[in-house]
Amino acid sequence: MQAEAEPHAFASFREGFPALRAQTYLSICDKTILHDRVRASINVFLDHLAMASANRKDHEVHVASAKAKFAGLVNAPAETIAAIRNVSDGANTIAWAMPWREGDNVVLTVEAEHPNNIYPWLRLKTRGVECRMVAARSDGGLDIPAMIAAIDGRTRVMTCSSVTFAPGHRSDVARLGEACRKRDVFLLVDGVQSAGILRHDFDAEPIDGFVTSTSKGLLGLYGFGFLYASPRWIDRLEPAYLSRPAVIQGTDDHSAMGNFDFEFQPDSRRFEVGSFNLAGAYAADASLDLLLELGAERIEKRVLSLAAALHEGLTAIGLPPATPAGGPELSHIMTIGKLDAGGHGFSNDPLIGPLSAHMTDGKIVHTIRRGQLRLALHAYNNEQDVERTIACVSEGLAKARQASEVK
Ligand SMILES: Cc1ncc(COP(=O)(O)O)c(C=O)c1O
């Protein structure tokens, strides 16, 4: 019965996205699209604001609820999750909470990371912390053995993205995490590209920190996100910024000052600073319901099966993606063309520019990153999206080749 119910569940999920009626959306790696139920939840918040019909505590129920639902999605205890703004906020929070000693280092693959998970670590130079930069593989994936080999007795942190924003390999977080655990190194994962799309299980994955915004696969808003900090580390992490919710007071009153001799919250609440992005919390509270209804495992299975079909179709028309066709590094992101043959939004590859223009005309929403044409799937995509995309790319390819022959 479940096999029959599944396509129906995905089809009705898809129905809720107005943006999908007019286009094929393959750009969740760039930004989210709004589901009707998420929009309705934000509207509830706006109505309350307009009518002055709720107070801070009423609104903050949605912060707690969104955190608990995210915890459910990633199989972590609710108290390990803090509400934050975005990846930058989360990475900086961990960077400044670590008990550094001068001469310590952090290991990362700069070429594979988003700048927002690089600058927080470069900033630590003022505390005498070295950024130990490991080279990526020639295909842009993480060189896992080299990252592990870079760990020494002064390494405190390793960081990587769960899926690179380009070219889009899924990282072997488990292998990195195991190596880190052996040496008591904190593994921080920038999970914004995988959260809500690929399955996470923090009880099983040997990671110590995870940061994400809700502005991509979690289907929420910009400026609201989650930080996970492992109970193994929490007592060693002291927040750089402090305000009322992060300390134990014996009361929940926002404006009640307690002891000057304060104690941090025993869990990830110690990282929460001041008032929350409440619109973001209302959005996430609803979008996480949608994701939990489908289930993390089913979402990943669906997305990876569409990704494999897209990869196969592109390969069959003579345009094999630069990302793997299968195996553990296959993700929902697929890139075409030579890595770094251009940058953000442009490519010097004579094929990619015209192909991208043709796809835009064909209403296939995509992006160009690091000079590569980038496509990304979520659980709202379906087989027709894959077929349309392959047909459009095939046409665009023929047109671009014809044009280059004429020249
Ligand atoms: C891997 C990765 N990290 C971080 C970000 C953005 O960081 P922030 O959430 O701080 O805006 C992006 C945005 O595209 C990304 O792809």
The ligand as a Gaussian input file, in Angstrom:
#p B3LYP/6-31G(d) Opt

LIG

0 1
 C       27.367000      25.682000       1.301000
 C       26.821000      27.031000       1.637000
 N       27.111000      27.594000       2.824000
 C       26.617000      28.800000       3.172000
 C       25.787000      29.517000       2.331000
 C       25.215000      30.825000       2.735000
 O       25.558000      31.215000       4.009000
 P       24.540000      32.031000       4.945000
 O       23.502000      31.073000       5.386000
 O       25.396000      32.517000       6.028000
 O       23.980000      33.135000       4.117000
 C       25.461000      28.981000       1.085000
 C       24.601000      29.750000       0.153000
 O       24.442000      29.528000      -0.975000
 C       25.988000      27.708000       0.735000
 O       25.692000      27.146000      -0.436000

